[in-house]
Amino acid sequence: MNNVDFSLKVLSQLEPAELIYARVAALQCAEYSFIYASYHPDSNFRRNFTSCQDYLGYVRAELSATPQVGKCTVIKKELVGGKIAAEHIEQNVARVLHSMEITLQDGSDASYYEVAELSKVKGGWRYLRGYKVPITELEGISEEHLSFEIIVKRGVCF
């Protein structure tokens, strides 16, 4: 993982599913500046942390409580919405349904499904919001039958 490039140039070139994987890699490598840059300017995250320095100060203070990110698997992705620009439809919103495994501070493991909503800005795709549902709440539904709507309806938005 040490060979991963977390530059803004790379960030600007990532497709939606690649952005999800890059964010996971950044968390695993403690590349918190990349995490901050990967958020959309209109996200709640950016409302809470108005500068990268604010976020980095928070991370330093709370690092011991930060879960360890494990496996991430993209299940489905789609481009949605759009606007008419230069006589073609520009897809400017994407959703990525993925599963994530984490280890909490107490050593216990947790897994969840997330629908990440991404929005395209001048600098590429950015994370706008997510809807998370613990996998245990959806044990009766196989991954091939999961939908964006199920996760959004049952999930907690952040």
C-alpha angles and dihedrals in degrees: 000000000000090000095062114117110223096182125136088243091060090043090056091055100050122113117222099268090042089054091057092051092045091052090052091049090048091052091049091051095041091242093154096162088063090050090053092048091049092063120095114247089239095051122118086238091062090046088057095042109036094181137029089241090058090053095045090051090052092049092051091051096045102032094116090059095049113113119235110245116226131170122000123189125186109220103176138356134187142175113229140180118003142175132246110256126166092347096306134086113255114208104221103162127060134179124206121192111202142155124233134194119204137175114224127219091263091056096254120131126234132184130194144171118236135190105207114199113208129189127201118236132170090279095050134264118348133187109254104171143332139214116211131194124177109245089232089066091059101040092128092059120077118221092249089058095047115109136191088244094056092054095043092048095047100030134096111243118223 
